[in-house]
Amino acid sequence: MKRLSLFLLVVLCISTVSSCVILSPKKYKALLAKQDSLNVGWSDAQSKNESLEQRINRLKKDTAALNGQIAELRGQFNEMDANYTKLRSNSSSEINKLSGDLKKREQRLKEVEEILRKRDEATNQLKAKLQEALLGFTKNGLTVEIKNGKVYVSLTDKLLFPSGSIIIDEKGKQALTQLAAVLKQQPEINIAVEGHTDSQKITNLGQIKDNWDLSVLRSTSVVRFLTEEQKVESVRMTATGKGEFQPLGPNTTAESRSKNRRIEIVLSPKLDELYDLIKQ
């Protein structure tokens, strides 16, 4: 700024000397005013220049930060691209493996379905044979049903036992003999004999304490007759007592109590083949 002022004074002096004209006070003041205006303009220019430099520096920093972010994103992209390439290279082998597993599962499912179909077919055939063999006992309360893939032969106590007894009477032996003839032709059938009673308390039955005892002893009597006298394989037999706790109906009438007092012979096909498949 001082150099500019000096320069202006020199110019003024030269112009004054060269023209040999003495400036009037009015012109001199005008020149001073012009000098001040130039000084202000110079100051404003310098301020603006400094502001622009600050903005340039800020933009440079922003640019550097953006370049860093771009570099980081480029690295992530390259990593993802490498992973994608790796997945594509492995996809065919994994798809082939999954396809093989699915085929094995489908084959196993078909085998299970075939075994179950054969079981249902065998169960229906067994029911038909039993109904035919035991037809003469249906009037005495014998029924043959299929429930949950098993055949249930239900015999009321009056068909098998005298009242309060665990000794099978002659009519009961006839029914069990007919049943045993069918069972001996079906070696793949498991046999469970279940004893059931009504809810009335037992009195005057000697060592038989309660309905539990009565149901168990009656079921074991049936098992002994089938195995010892009719030669049904013992390994296929199971004897259980259910007492009064699985009634067919309420124990409110003599008729319903009679239905609840029963022996149920539950026949179920052996499913060893199916179990072996499931374990695989």
C-alpha positions in Angstrom: 0.0 0.0 0.0 2.9 2.4 0.8 4.5 1.7 -2.6 1.2 2.6 -4.3 1.0 5.8 -2.4 4.6 6.7 -3.2 4.1 5.8 -6.8 1.1 8.1 -7.0 3.0 11.0 -5.5 5.9 10.6 -7.9 3.5 10.5 -10.8 1.8 13.7 -9.4 5.1 15.4 -9.0 6.4 14.5 -12.5 3.2 15.6 -14.0 3.3 18.8 -12.0 6.9 19.5 -12.9 6.6 18.5 -16.5 3.6 20.7 -17.0 4.9 23.3 -14.8 1.4 23.7 -13.5 0.7 24.1 -9.8 -2.3 22.0 -8.6 -5.2 23.7 -7.1 -6.4 22.6 -3.6 -9.5 21.2 -5.2 -7.6 18.9 -7.6 -5.3 17.9 -4.9 -8.2 16.8 -2.7 -9.7 14.9 -5.6 -6.4 13.0 -6.1 -6.2 12.2 -2.4 -9.8 10.9 -2.6 -9.0 8.8 -5.6 -5.9 7.4 -3.7 -8.1 6.5 -0.7 -10.6 4.7 -3.0 -7.8 2.8 -4.6 -6.5 1.8 -1.2 -10.0 0.5 -0.1 -10.3 -1.5 -3.3 -6.9 -3.0 -2.8 -7.9 -4.0 0.8 -11.1 -5.6 -0.4 -9.3 -7.5 -3.1 -6.8 -8.8 -0.6 -9.6 -9.9 1.7 -11.4 -11.7 -1.1 -8.2 -13.4 -2.1 -7.7 -14.7 1.4 -11.3 -15.9 1.6 -10.9 -17.7 -1.8 -7.7 -19.4 -0.5 -9.5 -20.6 2.6 -12.2 -22.1 0.4 -9.6 -23.7 -1.8 -7.9 -25.3 1.2 -11.3 -26.5 2.5 -12.2 -28.0 -0.9 -8.8 -29.7 -1.0 -9.5 -31.3 2.4 -13.0 -32.4 1.3 -11.5 -33.8 -1.9 -8.9 -35.8 0.0 -11.6 -37.2 2.3 -13.8 -38.2 -0.6 -10.8 -39.9 -2.3 -10.3 -41.9 0.9 -13.9 -43.0 0.9 -13.8 -43.9 -2.7 -10.6 -46.0 -2.1 -12.3 -47.7 0.8 -15.5 -48.4 -1.2 -13.3 -49.7 -4.1 -11.6 -52.1 -1.7 -15.0 -53.4 -0.4 -16.2 -53.8 -4.0 -13.1 -55.8 -4.9 -13.6 -58.0 -1.9 -17.3 -58.6 -2.7 -16.4 -59.3 -6.3 -13.8 -61.9 -5.2 -16.3 -63.5 -2.9 -18.9 -63.6 -5.7 -16.4 -65.2 -8.1 -15.6 -67.8 -5.4 -19.2 -68.6 -4.8 -19.9 -69.0 -8.5 -17.0 -71.4 -8.8 -18.3 -73.4 -5.9 -22.0 -73.2 -6.7 -22.1 -76.0 -9.2 -20.5 -78.5 -6.9 -22.8 -77.5 -4.0 -25.9 -77.6 -6.1 -24.9 -81.1 -7.3 -24.4 -82.2 -3.6 -27.8 -80.7 -2.6 -29.5 -82.4 -5.5 -28.0 -85.7 -4.5 -29.2 -85.3 -0.9 -32.7 -84.4 -2.1 -32.8 -87.5 -4.3 -31.8 -89.7 -1.4 -34.5 -88.1 0.8 -37.1 -88.6 -1.8 -36.1 -92.2 -2.2 -36.2 -92.8 1.5 -39.7 -91.1 1.7 -40.9 -93.4 -1.1 -39.6 -96.4 0.8 -41.3 -95.3 4.0 -44.6 -94.6 2.2 -44.4 -98.1 0.6 -43.8 -99.7 4.0 -46.8 -97.8 5.5 -48.9 -98.8 2.5 -48.0 -102.5 3.1 -48.7 -102.1 6.8 -52.2 -100.7 6.1 -52.9 -103.4 3.6 -51.7 -106.1 6.0 -53.8 -104.5 8.8 -57.0 -104.5 6.7 -56.4 -108.1 5.7 -55.9 -109.1 9.3 -59.1 -107.4 10.4 -61.0 -109.2 7.6 -59.6 -112.6 8.7 -60.4 -112.0 12.4 -63.9 -110.8 11.6 -64.5 -113.9 9.6 -62.9 -116.2 12.2 -64.7 -114.6 15.2 -68.0 -114.0 13.5 -69.9 -116.3 15.8 -68.9 -114.3 18.9 -70.0 -110.8 17.8 -73.3 -111.4 19.6 -71.5 -111.9 22.8 -69.8 -108.5 22.7 -66.7 -109.1 20.5 -65.7 -106.3 18.2 -62.8 -105.9 15.7 -61.7 -102.4 14.8 -58.7 -100.6 13.3 -57.4 -97.6 15.2 -54.1 -95.8 14.5 -52.9 -98.5 12.2 -53.6 -101.3 14.7 -56.3 -103.9 15.0 -58.2 -103.9 18.3 -60.1 -107.1 19.2 -62.3 -106.2 22.2 -63.9 -109.0 24.2 -66.3 -108.2 27.1 -65.6 -109.8 30.4 -68.8 -111.8 30.2 -67.5 -113.5 27.1 -64.3 -114.6 28.8 -64.8 -114.8 32.6 -67.4 -115.6 35.2 -68.3 -112.6 37.3 -65.4 -111.6 39.5 -63.2 -114.4 38.2 -59.8 -114.5 36.5 -60.3 -118.0 35.1 -61.4 -118.2 31.4 -64.6 -120.1 30.8 -65.3 -122.5 28.0 -66.9 -119.9 25.7 -64.0 -117.6 26.2 -61.6 -120.4 25.4 -63.4 -121.1 22.1 -63.1 -117.4 21.1 -59.4 -117.3 22.0 -58.8 -120.5 20.2 -60.3 -119.1 17.0 -58.2 -115.9 17.5 -55.0 -117.9 18.1 -55.5 -119.8 14.8 -55.3 -116.5 12.9 -52.5 -115.1 15.0 -50.3 -118.2 14.3 -50.6 -117.5 10.6 -49.4 -113.9 11.1 -45.9 -114.2 12.6 -45.1 -110.5 11.9 -47.8 -109.3 14.2 -47.0 -108.1 17.8 -49.7 -108.9 20.4 -50.6 -106.8 23.4 -53.3 -108.0 25.8 -54.8 -105.2 27.9 -57.2 -105.7 30.9 -59.8 -103.1 31.7 -62.4 -102.8 34.4 -65.2 -100.5 35.4 -64.9 -98.0 38.3 -66.8 -100.0 41.0 -64.7 -101.1 43.9 -64.0 -104.8 44.3 -65.3 -106.7 47.3 -64.9 -110.3 48.4 -62.4 -111.4 45.8 -59.8 -112.9 48.1 -56.3 -111.7 47.3 -57.4 -109.5 44.5 -57.1 -106.1 46.1 -58.5 -103.7 43.5 -59.3 -103.1 39.8 -55.6 -102.8 39.0 -55.1 -106.4 40.3 -58.1 -107.7 38.5 -57.2 -106.1 35.1 -53.6 -107.4 35.3 -54.5 -110.9 36.3 -57.2 -111.2 33.6 -54.7 -110.1 30.9 -52.1 -112.5 32.1 -54.7 -115.3 32.1 -55.4 -114.6 28.4 -51.7 -114.5 27.6 -51.0 -117.8 29.4 -53.9 -119.5 27.5 -52.6 -118.2 24.1 -49.0 -119.1 24.7 -49.2 -122.3 26.8 -52.3 -123.9 25.3 -52.5 -122.4 21.8 -48.7 -122.2 21.3 -48.6 -118.6 20.2 -45.0 -117.3 20.5 -44.4 -115.8 23.9 -41.9 -113.3 22.5 -44.7 -111.6 20.6 -46.9 -111.2 23.7 -47.3 -108.4 26.2 -49.7 -108.4 29.2 -50.8 -105.1 30.8 -53.5 -103.9 33.2 -55.2 -100.6 32.7 -57.6 -100.8 35.6 -60.6 -98.4 35.4 -58.6 -95.6 33.8 -59.3 -96.0 30.1 -63.1 -96.6 29.9 -65.1 -96.6 26.7 -67.8 -94.6 28.3 -69.2 -93.3 31.6 -69.7 -95.8 34.4 -73.2 -94.5 35.1 -75.3 -97.5 33.9 -75.0 -101.3 34.1 -74.7 -101.5 30.3 -71.9 -98.9 30.0 -70.0 -100.6 32.9 -70.3 -103.9 31.1 -68.6 -102.4 28.0 -65.8 -101.0 30.2 -65.1 -104.4 31.7 -63.2 -105.9 28.8 -60.0 -107.5 27.4 -58.5 -105.7 24.4 -56.1 -107.6 22.2 -54.1 -105.0 20.3 -52.4 -106.4 17.1 -49.8 -104.2 15.5 -47.5 -105.1 12.5 -43.8 -105.2 13.2 -42.1 -102.1 11.8 -38.5 -103.1 12.1 -37.9 -102.3 8.4 -39.4 -98.8 8.9 -37.4 -98.1 12.1 -34.2 -99.1 10.3 -35.1 -96.6 7.5 -35.7 -93.8 10.0 -32.4 -94.5 11.7 -30.4 -94.1 8.5 
